[in-house]
Amino acid sequence: MASNNWWQHAVVYQVYPRSYQDSNGDGIGDLNGLRSRLAYIKKLGADVIWLNPIYESPDKDNGYDISNYRKINPMYGTMQDFDELLDEAHNKGLKILMDLVVNHTSDQAEWFKESRKSTDNKFRDYYIWRDPKNNREPNNWGSYFSGPAWKYDEKTKQYYLHLFEEGQPDLNWENPAVRESVWDIMRFWLDKGVDGFRMDVINLISKPAGLPDAPTPDNAVYGDVQAVVADGHRLNEFLKEMNKKVLSKYDIMTVGEMPGSTPEDVINYTGFDSHELNMVFQFEHVSLSPNPNKRLGKWNDQPVKLVELKHALSRWQKALDGKAWNSLYWNNHDQPRAVSRFAADDPKYRVTAAKMLATTLHMLQGTPYVYEGEELGMTNAHYKQLSQYEDVEAINAYKELVEEEKLVDGKTMLRYLANMSRDNARTPMQWDASANAGFTNGEPWFALNSNYPEINAKDELADPDSVFYYYQKLISLRHQNDIVVYGNYEELDPEDNEVFAYRRNYKGQTLLVINNFTNQNIERDYGQETYDKLLLGNYENSNTKIFKPYESRIYLKKA
């Protein structure tokens, strides 16, 4: 077990900048707004702040389409504002993790503007251009955001590849000049003093040789690009080069977003001796209960079965133990709110369930990530009309699945979006019960969740029994007990569909974690009465075999 890496002990707090805190009244969260809230993040106990992209961008995909990697998007502030944020964060003992988006750029990036001028431009090979095939796209790949993954360019009579929005052309990592340009961007930010990178869809950078057609599930119009692009044949090579030329020169933290990767893949990329990345974001535990109609994919409103969730999390805990490092998360900017998804969104038990979910995750082995508002138990927004949505993925999915292919009716699709849309995570932060929840004194860029008068930071900070203070206690347990960081993982009763219980063992000590995922009283005996201490629970006076609705307990047996 590799030890004494600061990122193994750390807890990360993710900030979606445009929704966190506005400082100038334009309705958009910004860097100075975030700077004014650093004390709040420090109070929670987090060690690292991960910032979603703040670079210059035309904003076709909320900043994940970058036009200039060395400039701050003016809606967030200036480079001076960033430097002041970084300095103040460091002075408070907080580190800053940047979002590195280098599978693709914006079509407004200078590289791409040059690339599309002519077929012999020196930047042409920075992107993936191909001739038409039978007067249409070069292959059958579908975009992650619906439609084809190719865009025809009238000027040069070729198509360019975009795995995501058509304004996000994919970089050609086969070109060494592209890689060197990326290394330069990384050095620019690391030399400023940032503490690492979250790397967007980094396992998609190595495209298959020859760009072959992808399988088409259920007679879909376009092929499943994930099946042929993820974890490409040169990915290890590219990541090792990145580490050798850049990452190894700095004491930083790296996490790669890797949709579709298996534990075996990830041990390759993040193994303690692999010299590539520190950890990855995998999606298995948040990709459960897919729609029976495979064409609809994640769009569904079926509750997740606890047995499936346990199996997914346990698989990664056991596979990586002693070999690599897990990242632990329920929520982020791409996922619906966990308390709505995994705990039936029951208002009566929202606070208790939020604490239970936090306990389940934070006592596992790995680095926990807390997404803004998660520490308050924020919920899905439950929009009812398509006009209320902002996210390009949700809008495109509705257009394709309802209007074009008629695979599902509009009412059902709206129900699916209310359950799974990324917009659920992107509503502004709920600071207090005043107008616009204290987020802005202008017109918010995106509508607030209507429940902010009941769920907000001001009220939680005034309540010692709040979700916020429970998260604070969990983070403190991790910081104070090596068993939480390094203990191995032992699954208990994997087929129990009501309780998620497990043990952690380290240097003769044992941690017992018990979580009731139901809204009923249930009885379980894991030998909890033989343990020395109840470290934390979300009910008072609970020391019996009866577990109340959404009850969590953490026991410690000393060496």
C-alpha positions, 0 to 999 in steps of 0.5 A: 500500500502506497502511503503518505501521499497527501491526496490519499488523506484529502477530501475534495470539494467540487465547485461549479463556478457559475452556480456557486456565488456571484459577486458582481450582480450579473447572475453568474457565479465568479472567482471573487464570489468563490473567494468570499466563500473559502472560509465556508469550505474550510469550515467544512473540513475539505482540503482541495477545491476542484474547479469546473472549467473557468477558461475562455469559452463560447460556452456551448457546453458550459465551459467544456469547450475551451477557446483559450487555455491561458485566459479566464472566461470574463464572466468569472473574472480576470487572471488577477482574480484567479491569482488572488483566489489561489493565494488566499486558498493556499493561505487557508491551507486549501489546494486548487484542482483545475479541470483539464479538458484536452480530448477536445477544444472549442471550434473557436480555439485558434488551433481549430480556426487555423486547422479548418483554413486549408488541408495543408495548414500546419494545424490541420493535423491537430484535429481529426479530419477525414474525407466523406465516405459514400457521400456521408460521414467517414464512419457510423460513430454517434456523438455522446450528445446525440446525432453523428460524431462528424461535422462536414466543413464546406470549405475544405470538403472534409468532416471533423470528429466531435465526440461531444457537441459539434462545437467541440472538435476532438484533438488528434493525440497521434500528433506529437505536436498536440501532446507537446502543446498540452504539456505546455498548457499544463506547465503554465497552470502548475507553474502558477501553483495549482495543485493538480488536475481533474482530466475530462474524459481522458480515456477517450484521447486514443482513437482506434487505428483506422477509425472503424465503425462501431456496433449499433445497439438495437438498430440505432441510427449511429454506432456506440462510440464508447465501445470503440474509443474508450481505453484506446491502444495508446492511452497508457503510452500517452499518460506515461508520457504526460507523467514523465514530462509534466506530472512527475515534476510537481507534487500534485493530485491527478484524477482522470474521468474514465467512462467505461473503464474497468478495475483492471484498466484503472489499475493499469493507469493508476497503479501505485507503480504505474507512473501515470495518474493518481486515481480515476472517476469510474461510473459503474455505481452511478450507471445502474438501472439503465432503461430496458430499452437500450437506446434510451440508455440512462434515461429512466426513473427506476430506483436503483437496487441496493444489491446492484449498488453494493456490488458495484462499489464493492467490486472497485473497493476489493479490486483496487485495494493495495494496488491503486486508489479509488475516488469516491463520489455520489454527486458531481456536475454530471450527476443528479442529486444523490439524496433524490436518486438513492434515497427515494427523495423522501422529504420526511427523511431527507436529512437522515438519508443524506447523512446515511449516504455520506456515511456509506461513501466516506468510510470507504477506501479512497479520496471522497469528493463532495459536490457543492450543496451535497453537504446541505442535502440539496435535492433534484429540481424536478423540472416539468417543462423542457423550457426549464432545461439548460443542458445541451445533453438533455435538450438534444436527447429530448429532440432525438428520442421524442421528436425525431425517433419517437422512441418515447413520448414527451411526458415520459421523457420529461419524467426521465429528465427530472430524474437524471438530467445534469441540470439537477446538479447545476442549480445555484448554491442555496446560501440562505432564504433571502431572494435568490438564496443569497447566490446573487442580487441580480437575475440568476443565470439558471433558476434556483431550486424552489426549496431553497427557503427550507434547504440552505447553508445559513440554516444548517450552520445554525443547526448543530444536527444539520447535514453540514455538521455531519459531513464535517464530522465524517471528514474529521474522522478521516483526517484523524484515523488512518484506518479510514484512509488505509483499511482494507474492505470487507463486504458483509451480506452482499445479497441484503437488499436493505442494508449496506454493511462493511468492515475496514481492517488496519493494524489490528483495528476494525471499523464496522459501518452499517447503513439502512437504505430503507425508510423502515425499522429493521433488525440486524446483528453484525456483532456491533455490541462487541465493538469498543466505541460508536464513533458516529451515527445519524440518530441519538441513543442508537446502540441496539440491533434495531436500525431506524429509517436510513440509520447509519452507524460507525463502530470501532474495535481497537487493536 
